């Protein structure tokens, strides 16, 4: 009985992925599933007031060099404090994921970028390595970087 239930669950996951390209992009990225899904949810829709929606937003942020750097900083170093996303305030903490390899971070960001209408250039391990080489940053410093980009109108 357990075997049939597991097969059925796997079939439903595949069916959902095939019928929803947004889910397919995210579900196929194992590091997103292991590290990000618990907060940002399986489909990247987030939780209102707690965790921002990533699906359909990361592609817009990745449309500029500053936005790309910011996305990498958030994954590497985390972010803490209050932010406003889509007109809603969120106060919280995203832990740093700097233990991930550069290619894993690039893969997560590429999967999230694929969920939007825009198709920015792919993130690469060397792009992540370049940002990592800038040195360690606190989650508060990442929040300050975000504030600068918001003030400049570079974040949606």
C-alpha positions in Angstrom: 0.0 0.0 0.0 2.8 2.4 0.9 4.5 1.7 -2.5 1.3 2.6 -4.4 0.8 5.8 -2.4 4.4 6.8 -3.1 4.0 6.1 -6.8 0.8 8.1 -6.9 2.4 11.0 -5.1 5.3 11.0 -7.6 2.8 10.9 -10.5 0.9 13.8 -9.2 4.1 15.8 -8.7 5.1 15.1 -12.3 1.6 16.0 -13.6 1.6 19.3 -11.7 5.1 20.1 -13.1 4.1 19.3 -16.6 0.8 21.3 -16.4 2.5 24.3 -14.6 5.8 25.4 -16.1 6.4 27.7 -13.1 6.3 24.7 -10.8 8.3 22.6 -13.3 11.2 25.1 -13.2 11.3 25.2 -9.4 10.5 21.5 -8.8 13.4 20.5 -11.0 15.9 22.4 -8.8 16.9 20.2 -5.8 18.7 22.9 -3.9 15.5 25.1 -4.0 13.5 22.2 -2.7 16.0 21.5 0.0 16.8 25.0 1.1 14.2 27.5 0.0 10.8 25.7 -0.4 10.0 25.6 3.3 9.6 29.4 3.4 9.0 30.5 -0.1 6.8 27.5 -0.8 6.9 24.9 -3.5 5.8 27.1 -6.3 7.8 30.2 -5.1 4.6 32.1 -4.1 5.8 32.8 -0.6 3.6 33.5 2.4 2.0 36.9 2.6 3.5 39.0 5.3 6.2 36.4 6.1 8.1 35.3 3.1 8.2 37.2 -0.2 7.0 35.8 -3.5 9.9 34.8 -5.7 8.0 33.4 -8.6 7.5 36.0 -11.3 9.7 38.5 -9.4 13.3 37.2 -9.6 13.4 37.6 -13.4 12.6 41.3 -13.0 15.2 41.8 -10.4 17.8 39.9 -12.5 17.2 42.3 -15.4 19.9 44.7 -14.1 23.5 44.1 -13.0 22.7 45.6 -9.6 19.7 43.4 -9.2 21.7 40.3 -10.1 24.3 41.1 -7.6 21.7 41.8 -4.9 20.0 38.4 -5.6 23.4 36.6 -5.2 24.1 38.6 -2.0 20.8 37.6 -0.5 21.4 33.9 -1.1 25.0 34.1 0.0 24.6 36.3 3.1 20.9 36.3 4.0 18.9 39.3 4.9 17.3 40.6 8.1 14.8 43.4 9.0 11.8 44.9 7.5 11.2 45.1 3.7 8.3 46.0 1.6 7.4 43.6 -1.2 4.4 44.3 -3.5 3.1 46.9 -1.1 3.2 44.6 1.9 5.6 44.8 4.9 7.6 41.8 5.8 9.8 41.6 8.9 12.0 38.6 9.2 15.2 36.9 8.6 16.5 34.8 5.7 19.5 32.7 6.7 22.7 32.8 4.7 23.1 30.0 2.2 26.8 30.6 1.5 27.6 27.0 2.3 26.1 26.2 -1.2 28.6 26.0 -4.1 28.6 28.7 -6.7 27.0 26.5 -9.3 24.2 25.5 -6.9 23.4 29.2 -6.2 23.4 29.9 -9.9 21.1 27.0 -10.5 18.6 28.2 -7.8 18.5 31.7 -9.3 18.1 30.4 -12.8 15.2 28.2 -11.8 13.5 31.2 -10.1 14.3 33.4 -13.1 12.5 30.9 -15.3 9.2 31.5 -13.5 8.8 35.0 -14.9 7.8 36.6 -18.2 11.3 38.1 -18.7 14.2 35.9 -19.6 17.3 37.4 -18.2 20.7 36.0 -19.0 21.6 32.9 -17.0 23.4 33.1 -13.8 26.8 31.4 -13.8 29.0 29.9 -11.2 31.7 32.5 -12.1 29.2 35.4 -11.6 28.4 34.0 -8.1 32.1 33.5 -7.4 32.8 37.1 -8.3 30.2 38.4 -5.8 31.4 35.9 -3.1 35.0 37.2 -3.6 33.8 40.7 -2.5 34.0 39.2 1.0 31.6 38.4 3.8 28.6 40.6 4.5 26.1 40.5 7.3 22.4 40.1 6.7 22.0 43.7 7.9 24.4 44.9 5.2 22.4 42.9 2.6 19.3 44.8 3.8 21.2 48.1 3.4 22.1 47.1 -0.2 18.4 46.4 -0.8 17.4 49.8 0.6 19.8 51.5 -1.9 18.3 49.6 -4.8 14.7 50.3 -3.7 15.6 54.0 -3.4 17.1 54.0 -6.9 13.9 52.3 -8.3 15.8 49.1 -9.3 13.7 46.6 -7.3 10.1 45.8 -8.0 
